Amino acid sequence: MDNYGKLVNPHTVVFERLLPGPVERVFDYLWNEEKRKTWFTTGAMPTKVGERFRMHWQHREYSPHSSTPPDHMKEMDKNGHSDYFTLLAYEPPYRLAYTFGEEKLKGNPTEVEFLLKPEGDKVRLILTHSKVPDRSYALGVSRGWHSHLDVLEYQLKNETPPGFWDVFRRYDGVYDKRYG
């Protein structure tokens, strides 16, 4: 197993990571806003399937280390980015799923599912991003998820991550080559 996402079909990207446990702690980082905002988004997440919610990204807040965003991300870095989601599954501490990109994709959102499987003192996280509309979108979410999952891993190891954009730059062109 490596940490790279795999394009398992033209519309589905899957990541697997073996993370420090226990499973309840990892799930808390996925669902609880106070933990989630250290690696991904802010915004309270519901527990009732079918409920809509809003989350906000502010990449520069994941680390005390600053980093310069790529030119095409400068505006997002300055203002952050928000979108709407709908909860599809809430099964603590093993499964969480929601739509992704409701606003950006104009009513045709993708879907993200996190599955957690305990393996001794570790937890296997399987992230599946499905209903991906095209290759360009798959490349973008792969680079994004890879970077966010790296930051999550730093947090779960109680380590301070580098600035997000420094992590993000590690994957310049990587997925374009991997996905052929």
C-alpha positions in Angstrom: 0.0 0.0 0.0 1.3 3.5 -0.8 -0.4 6.8 0.1 -1.3 7.7 -3.4 -4.8 7.8 -4.7 -5.9 5.4 -7.4 -8.2 6.1 -10.2 -10.2 2.8 -10.0 -12.5 3.9 -12.9 -13.0 7.2 -14.8 -15.3 8.4 -12.1 -13.9 7.1 -8.8 -10.7 7.9 -6.8 -9.7 5.8 -3.8 -7.1 6.5 -1.1 -6.0 4.2 1.6 -3.9 5.2 4.6 -2.9 3.4 7.7 -3.2 5.9 10.5 -2.5 6.0 14.3 -5.6 4.9 16.2 -7.8 4.2 17.9 -10.7 4.3 15.4 -12.8 6.6 17.6 -10.0 9.2 17.6 -9.7 9.1 13.8 -13.5 9.3 13.3 -13.4 12.4 15.6 -11.0 14.0 13.2 -13.4 13.4 10.4 -16.6 14.6 12.0 -15.9 16.9 14.9 -15.3 20.5 13.7 -12.7 21.3 16.3 -10.5 18.4 15.1 -11.5 18.6 11.4 -10.5 22.2 11.1 -6.9 21.3 11.8 -6.6 19.4 8.5 -9.7 20.1 6.3 -12.7 22.3 6.9 -14.7 24.2 9.5 -18.5 23.9 9.8 -20.7 21.9 12.1 -21.6 18.5 10.6 -25.1 17.0 11.3 -25.7 13.5 12.4 -29.0 13.0 10.6 -28.8 11.5 7.1 -30.2 13.8 4.5 -29.4 17.1 6.3 -27.5 19.8 4.4 -24.6 21.6 5.9 -21.9 24.1 4.9 -18.2 23.7 5.3 -15.4 26.3 4.8 -11.7 25.7 3.9 -9.0 28.0 5.2 -5.8 26.3 4.2 -3.4 28.6 5.9 -4.9 27.7 9.3 -3.8 24.1 9.3 -0.3 25.0 10.4 1.6 27.8 12.2 4.1 27.6 9.3 3.2 29.9 6.5 3.5 29.0 2.8 2.8 30.8 -0.4 -0.1 29.5 -2.4 0.2 28.7 -6.1 -0.9 31.7 -8.2 -4.2 30.0 -9.1 -5.0 29.5 -5.4 -4.1 32.9 -4.1 -7.7 34.2 -4.0 -8.9 31.0 -2.3 -6.1 31.3 0.2 -7.0 34.9 1.0 -10.7 34.4 1.4 -11.1 30.7 1.9 -13.8 28.6 0.1 -17.2 27.3 1.2 -19.6 24.9 -0.2 -22.7 22.9 0.7 -22.9 19.2 1.5 -25.6 16.7 2.3 -24.9 13.9 4.9 -25.3 10.5 3.2 -24.1 8.2 6.1 -23.2 8.7 9.7 -22.2 5.5 11.4 -19.6 6.3 14.1 -16.9 5.3 14.4 -16.6 3.4 11.1 -18.3 5.3 8.3 -19.0 8.8 7.2 -20.2 9.9 3.8 -21.5 13.1 2.2 -22.0 14.9 -1.1 -19.2 17.1 -2.2 -19.3 20.2 -4.4 -23.1 20.9 -4.5 -22.6 24.6 -5.3 -19.5 24.3 -7.5 -20.9 21.4 -9.5 -24.3 23.0 -10.0 -26.6 20.3 -8.7 -24.4 17.3 -9.7 -22.3 16.8 -6.7 -19.7 14.1 -6.2 -19.7 11.9 -3.2 -17.1 11.2 -0.5 -17.1 8.2 1.8 -14.7 7.5 4.7 -14.5 3.9 5.9 -12.4 3.2 9.0 -11.2 -0.3 9.9 -9.2 -1.0 13.1 -6.0 -2.9 12.5 -4.3 -3.4 15.9 -3.3 0.0 17.2 -3.7 1.5 13.7 -6.7 2.4 11.6 -7.1 1.8 7.9 -8.8 4.8 6.3 -10.4 4.2 2.9 -11.5 7.4 1.3 -13.6 6.9 -1.9 -14.5 10.0 -4.0 -17.1 8.9 -6.5 -19.2 10.4 -9.2 -16.2 12.4 -10.4 -17.3 14.2 -13.6 -14.0 14.1 -15.6 -10.3 13.6 -15.6 -9.5 17.2 -14.7 -11.7 17.0 -11.6 -10.1 13.7 -10.6 -6.7 15.2 -10.9 -7.7 18.2 -8.7 -9.4 16.2 -6.0 -6.6 13.6 -5.9 -4.0 16.3 -5.3 -6.2 18.0 -2.7 -7.1 14.8 -0.8 -3.5 13.6 -0.8 -2.4 16.9 0.7 -5.2 17.0 3.2 -4.6 13.4 4.3 -0.9 14.2 4.7 -1.9 17.0 7.1 -4.4 14.7 8.9 -1.6 12.2 9.4 0.7 14.9 11.0 -2.2 15.8 13.3 -2.9 12.2 14.4 0.9 11.8 15.1 0.8 15.0 17.2 3.3 16.6 14.9 3.1 20.1 13.4 2.5 20.0 9.7 4.4 22.2 7.2 2.4 25.0 5.6 -0.4 23.5 3.5 0.8 24.9 0.2 4.2 23.4 0.7 2.5 20.0 1.1 0.3 20.7 -1.9 3.3 21.5 -4.1 4.8 18.1 -3.4 2.2 16.7 -5.8 2.6 19.0 -8.7 2.1 16.9 -11.8 2.2 13.6 -9.8 -1.4 12.5 -10.5 -1.2 13.6 -14.1 1.6 11.0 -14.6 0.0 8.4 -12.3 -3.4 8.5 -14.1 -1.7 8.4 -17.6 
